[in-house]
Amino acid sequence: MKKLLVILFATLLAGPLQAAPLLVAAASDLAYCIDELAAAFRKEVPEAEVKVSTGASGNFFAQIRHGAPFHVLLSADMTYPTQLAKLGAADAATLRPYAIGRIVLWTLDPRFDVAQGLSVLRDPRVARVAIGNPDTAPYGRAARAALERDKLWDAVQPRLVIGENIAQAAQFVQTGNAQLGIVSLATVRSPKMAGVGRYHLISDAGLAPIEQGAIVTRAGSGQPLAARFVRFLGSPAARAILERNGFGLPPAND
């Protein structure tokens, strides 16, 4: 017993225990800036260890709903985090918009003039068009909505190459598995992709805004850094990173 007390006392003298990692599930459109966001957060909270997974928001929704131990969800829409809150799998009080997404038509193929907008997809030489999965990826839903608005969905649907998420849709264009893709502005504006191919910003007239939402999950309620990270996304430092990477910003509300 005496030996155990000595060990415990020595542990206390050695300093606080290493904090558990903050587990963040981030939408794929954040792939090119999430590490920069995490680094900026660590400047404010030096003891923080942030572990990030990127993927389709709908897939993360299903995983968190069924008990996946992510502490924070950064969704590419507000619907999935709102639904998690209604299901009791996340804290509604922590829900906040952190970015506004935009979609672009993007190509590496010099034969196609994307300045024509979506109408270029009527070109019979266009054999494959990449989008994210409309069932699970908010940017895929936005792509479908834009095609339906412009009366192109039926004509383009047989030629679609569906990515699990927006990052995979962009990869299809990069690798030549699709001649054009409807991807996020954040993808083509990221430092890694800047200057690669040509893109045209798709008008958002008549389309619902791609408002992206962050929320602390039920698992994150016991991780003090979770709510702090969500609040950090509204900070000037985080907003500057997001804006530099092609995102629009919701009104500041800290």
C-alpha positions as CSV (number, residue, x, y, z in Angstrom):
1,M,0.0,0.0,0.0
2,K,2.8,2.3,0.9
3,K,4.6,1.6,-2.4
4,L,1.4,2.4,-4.3
5,L,1.0,5.7,-2.6
6,V,4.6,6.6,-3.5
7,I,3.9,5.8,-7.1
8,L,0.7,7.9,-7.2
9,F,2.5,10.8,-5.5
10,A,5.3,10.6,-8.0
11,T,2.8,10.6,-10.9
12,L,1.1,13.8,-9.6
13,L,4.5,15.5,-9.2
14,A,5.4,14.6,-12.8
15,G,2.5,16.7,-14.1
16,P,-1.0,16.1,-15.6
17,L,-1.7,13.0,-17.6
18,Q,-1.6,13.3,-21.4
19,A,-5.0,14.4,-22.6
20,A,-7.0,12.0,-24.7
21,P,-6.9,12.7,-28.4
22,L,-9.7,14.8,-29.9
23,L,-11.3,12.7,-32.6
24,V,-12.8,14.8,-35.5
25,A,-14.9,13.4,-38.4
26,A,-14.5,16.0,-41.2
27,A,-16.3,16.2,-44.5
28,S,-14.1,15.5,-47.5
29,D,-14.2,19.1,-48.8
30,L,-12.1,20.0,-45.7
31,A,-9.4,17.5,-46.7
32,Y,-7.0,20.3,-48.0
33,C,-7.3,22.6,-45.0
34,I,-8.3,20.5,-41.9
35,D,-4.6,19.9,-41.0
36,E,-4.1,23.7,-41.1
37,L,-7.1,24.2,-38.9
38,A,-5.9,21.6,-36.4
39,A,-2.5,23.2,-36.3
40,A,-4.0,26.6,-35.6
41,F,-6.1,25.0,-32.8
42,R,-3.0,23.5,-31.3
43,K,-1.4,27.0,-31.2
44,E,-4.3,28.1,-28.9
45,V,-4.3,24.8,-27.0
46,P,-0.8,23.4,-27.1
47,E,-1.7,20.2,-25.2
48,A,-4.3,19.2,-27.7
49,E,-3.8,16.2,-29.9
50,V,-6.2,16.2,-32.8
51,K,-6.9,13.1,-34.9
52,V,-8.9,13.7,-38.0
53,S,-10.7,11.3,-40.4
54,T,-12.2,12.7,-43.6
55,G,-15.1,11.1,-45.6
56,A,-18.7,11.5,-46.7
57,S,-20.8,13.4,-44.2
58,G,-23.6,10.8,-44.6
59,N,-21.3,7.9,-43.8
60,F,-20.0,9.7,-40.6
61,F,-23.7,10.4,-39.7
62,A,-24.4,6.6,-39.8
63,Q,-21.3,5.7,-37.9
64,I,-21.8,8.2,-35.1
65,R,-25.5,7.3,-34.9
66,H,-24.4,3.7,-34.2
67,G,-21.8,4.6,-31.6
68,A,-18.6,5.5,-33.5
69,P,-16.4,7.4,-30.9
70,F,-15.9,10.6,-32.8
71,H,-16.0,13.7,-30.6
72,V,-16.8,16.3,-33.3
73,L,-18.6,16.1,-36.6
74,L,-17.8,18.7,-39.3
75,S,-20.5,18.0,-41.8
76,A,-20.8,19.5,-45.3
77,D,-24.4,20.3,-44.4
78,M,-26.5,21.2,-41.5
79,T,-28.9,18.3,-41.9
80,Y,-26.8,15.5,-40.6
81,P,-25.7,17.2,-37.4
82,T,-29.2,18.4,-36.8
83,Q,-30.5,14.8,-37.2
84,L,-27.8,13.5,-34.8
85,A,-29.0,16.0,-32.2
86,K,-32.6,15.0,-32.7
87,L,-31.6,11.3,-32.2
88,G,-29.7,12.1,-29.0
89,A,-26.4,11.3,-30.5
90,A,-25.1,14.9,-30.4
91,D,-25.5,18.0,-28.3
92,A,-27.9,20.4,-30.1
93,A,-26.6,23.3,-28.0
94,T,-23.2,23.1,-29.7
95,L,-24.5,23.1,-33.3
96,R,-23.1,25.9,-35.4
97,P,-22.5,26.7,-39.1
98,Y,-18.8,27.2,-39.8
99,A,-18.6,27.5,-43.6
100,I,-20.6,28.0,-46.8
101,G,-19.6,25.7,-49.7
102,R,-19.7,26.4,-53.4
103,I,-19.6,24.0,-56.4
104,V,-17.6,24.3,-59.6
105,L,-17.4,22.5,-62.9
106,W,-13.8,21.4,-63.2
107,T,-11.7,19.7,-66.0
108,L,-8.2,18.9,-67.0
109,D,-9.3,18.1,-70.5
110,P,-8.4,21.1,-72.9
111,R,-11.2,20.1,-75.3
112,F,-13.9,21.4,-73.0
113,D,-14.6,25.0,-72.3
114,V,-16.0,25.1,-68.7
115,A,-16.7,28.8,-69.1
116,Q,-19.9,27.6,-70.9
117,G,-21.1,26.3,-67.5
118,L,-23.1,23.1,-67.2
119,S,-24.3,23.4,-70.8
120,V,-20.9,22.0,-71.9
121,L,-22.1,18.7,-70.6
122,R,-24.4,18.4,-73.6
123,D,-21.3,18.0,-75.7
124,P,-21.4,14.4,-77.1
125,R,-17.7,14.0,-76.5
126,V,-18.3,14.1,-72.7
127,A,-18.4,10.4,-71.8
128,R,-17.9,10.6,-68.0
129,V,-18.8,13.2,-65.4
130,A,-17.8,12.8,-61.7
131,I,-19.9,13.9,-58.8
132,G,-20.1,12.9,-55.1
133,N,-22.8,10.4,-54.1
134,P,-26.1,12.4,-53.8
135,D,-27.3,9.9,-51.2
136,T,-24.5,10.5,-48.7
137,A,-22.5,13.5,-49.8
138,P,-24.0,17.0,-49.5
139,Y,-21.9,18.2,-52.4
140,G,-23.3,15.3,-54.5
141,R,-26.8,16.5,-53.6
142,A,-25.8,20.0,-54.6
143,A,-24.5,18.7,-58.0
144,R,-27.7,16.8,-58.6
145,A,-29.8,19.9,-57.7
146,A,-27.8,22.1,-60.1
147,L,-28.2,19.6,-62.9
148,E,-31.9,19.2,-62.3
149,R,-32.3,23.0,-62.2
150,D,-30.6,23.3,-65.6
151,K,-32.7,20.4,-67.0
152,L,-29.6,18.3,-67.5
153,W,-30.0,15.5,-65.0
154,D,-31.7,13.0,-67.2
155,A,-29.2,13.5,-70.1
156,V,-26.1,13.4,-67.8
157,Q,-27.2,10.6,-65.4
158,P,-26.1,7.7,-67.7
159,R,-22.6,9.2,-67.9
160,L,-22.1,9.9,-64.2
161,V,-19.2,8.4,-62.2
162,I,-20.2,8.5,-58.6
163,G,-17.6,9.1,-55.9
164,E,-18.1,8.1,-52.4
165,N,-17.4,11.7,-51.4
166,I,-16.3,15.0,-53.1
167,A,-12.6,14.1,-52.7
168,Q,-13.1,10.9,-54.6
169,A,-15.1,12.7,-57.3
170,A,-12.1,15.1,-57.7
171,Q,-9.8,12.2,-57.9
172,F,-11.7,10.7,-60.8
173,V,-11.1,13.9,-62.7
174,Q,-7.4,14.0,-61.8
175,T,-6.8,10.4,-62.9
176,G,-8.7,10.8,-66.2
177,N,-11.5,8.5,-65.1
178,A,-13.9,11.4,-65.7
179,Q,-13.5,14.2,-68.2
180,L,-15.3,16.7,-66.0
181,G,-16.5,16.9,-62.5
182,I,-18.7,18.9,-60.3
183,V,-16.6,19.4,-57.2
184,S,-16.2,21.9,-54.4
185,L,-14.6,25.3,-54.9
186,A,-12.5,24.5,-51.8
187,T,-10.9,21.6,-53.7
188,V,-9.7,23.6,-56.7
189,R,-8.7,26.6,-54.6
190,S,-6.6,24.7,-52.2
191,P,-2.9,25.3,-52.3
192,K,-2.2,21.8,-53.4
193,M,-4.6,22.0,-56.4
194,A,-4.3,25.7,-57.4
195,G,-3.7,26.0,-61.1
196,V,-4.5,22.4,-61.9
197,G,-7.0,22.3,-64.7
198,R,-9.7,24.9,-65.3
199,Y,-12.9,25.5,-63.4
200,H,-16.1,27.5,-63.6
201,L,-18.1,28.6,-60.6
202,I,-21.7,27.2,-60.9
203,S,-24.4,29.7,-60.1
204,D,-26.2,29.0,-56.9
205,A,-29.4,30.8,-58.1
206,G,-32.4,28.7,-57.1
207,L,-30.3,26.3,-55.1
208,A,-30.2,25.8,-51.3
209,P,-26.9,27.2,-49.8
210,I,-24.4,24.5,-48.8
211,E,-24.3,25.6,-45.2
212,Q,-21.8,23.4,-43.3
213,G,-22.3,22.5,-39.7
214,A,-20.2,21.5,-36.7
215,I,-21.5,19.7,-33.6
216,V,-20.2,17.9,-30.5
217,T,-21.3,14.3,-30.5
218,R,-22.5,12.3,-27.5
219,A,-19.1,10.7,-27.2
220,G,-17.6,14.2,-27.3
221,S,-19.6,15.4,-24.3
222,G,-16.9,13.9,-22.0
223,Q,-14.0,15.4,-24.0
224,P,-13.5,19.0,-22.9
225,L,-11.7,20.0,-26.1
226,A,-14.6,19.0,-28.3
227,A,-16.8,22.1,-27.6
228,R,-13.7,24.3,-27.6
229,F,-12.8,23.1,-31.1
230,V,-16.3,23.8,-32.4
231,R,-16.1,27.3,-30.9
232,F,-12.6,27.8,-32.4
233,L,-14.1,27.4,-35.9
234,G,-15.7,30.7,-35.4
235,S,-12.5,32.4,-34.5
236,P,-10.7,34.9,-36.8
237,A,-7.9,32.5,-37.3
238,A,-10.1,29.6,-38.4
239,R,-12.3,31.8,-40.5
240,A,-9.3,33.2,-42.3
241,I,-8.1,29.6,-43.1
242,L,-11.5,28.6,-44.4
243,E,-11.9,31.7,-46.6
244,R,-8.4,31.3,-48.0
245,N,-9.3,27.8,-49.0
246,G,-12.4,28.8,-51.0
247,F,-15.2,28.7,-48.4
248,G,-17.8,31.3,-47.8
249,L,-18.4,32.3,-44.2
250,P,-21.5,32.5,-42.1
251,P,-22.0,35.6,-40.0
252,A,-19.6,35.8,-37.1
253,N,-21.5,35.0,-33.9
254,D,-19.1,34.4,-31.1
